[in-house]
């Protein structure tokens, strides 16, 4: 039976994705069961450690986890997904193609984006 060799790039990606939110050597438990977190850099007031109850630390870490299917970057104004002027500002990858922008002049029928001008259909 042959053992599959994982390329270095895939291994590096897996290590990056599976790394903990806080380095283990920065965490310390005291006798009372509290968790001490060592800060990487001292704060302006001189604080170098933070003390948490175990549940409190988990609460703070859970807040950092993004919700599923929600984008972390939201665009407003002209760059918003349904903005009327978005087509004039943002280049479409489908319109450009692999060799660059299309050879037709702006305003011709090839420049129209029918997908953005059509009304939204529920369930589509």
LINQUI-V506677 format. One line per field, one symbol per residue. phi: phi as a letter, one per 40 degrees, with the letter a starting at -180 (. if undefined). psi: psi as a letter, one per 40 degrees, with the letter a starting at -180 (. if undefined). burial: I if it has 16 or more other ideal C-beta (glycine too) atoms within 10 Angstrom, else O. A space follows every 50 residues. Layout:
phi->???
psi->???
burial->???
//
This chain:
phi->.ccccccdcccccccccccccbccccbabcccgcbbbcccbccccgcbbb bbcdccccccccccccccgbccbbbbgcccdbcccdcccbccccccgcch ccccccgcccccbcccccccbcgc
psi->hihhhhiddddddddddeiidhhdeeihhadeeihhhhidhiideeheih hiiddddddddddehiiifhidhhhibdeidehdeddddhhhddddadea iieiiieiddeigdddeiihhhe.
burial->OOOOOOOOOOOOOOOOOOOOOOOOOOOOOOOOOOIOOOOOOOOOOOOOOO OIOOOOIOOOOOOOOOOOOOOOOOOOOOOOOOIOOIIOOOOOOOOOOOOO OOOOOOOOOOOOOOOOOOOOOOOO
//
